[in-house]
Amino acid sequence: MATPLLHSFCGWCLYRGLRGPLKLGGSSSGKLAACLVLANLPDLDLLPRLIFGVLSPHGLYTHNLPAAAGVGLAVGFRQGRQWGLMAFILVMSHLVIDFFTGLRLGLAPSWGLAWLYPLEGGRWSAPATLFLGTRHGSWEVLFSRANLWAPLYEGCLMAALLALAWFRRRPPGLLR
């Protein structure tokens, strides 16, 4: 799994990019908070394992298309069609990131996802790993030295993307 840092960054980018076209209602800080929560929502299945030590299968029940559609429909019924679509997109962004996450970057198979669970239980892996994953069996493992590389890599990736966006949008003549 990628870290909440990367999922939150993706949620923030989607909020910034889609809030206008989707005409989302509500306060700006409330909308952003909702987007950040929805972008991280599939990882809530980790909490029983970390809090109670219960060996719940992370990534099975919440990391699939039916779960993403269910979240989108539930939010859509409560908040309207635009928010339902936004919720679906945010949860799907989490799934796409996790689909391309593994322990070795490059042309190494990712950990993959059971995209169609519970309809079909097979795990599909991406042919390449774009994001470093973390191990998460316990608090000790989660905060181990081996897991330090994922947030460092994600931070560098996000800094590069933000710099690219800033240089594309900067006023002419600034930093020539």
Buried (B, 14 or more C-beta within 10 A) or exposed (E): BBBBBBBBBBBBBBBEEBBEEBEBEEEEEEBBBBBBBBBBBBBEBBEEBBEEEEEBEBBBBBBBBEBBBBBBEEBBEEBBEBBBBBBBBBBBBBBBBBBBBBBEBEEEEBBBBBBEBEEEEEEEBBEEBBBBBBEBEEEEEBEBEEBEBBBEBBBEBBEEEEEEEEEEEEEEEEEE
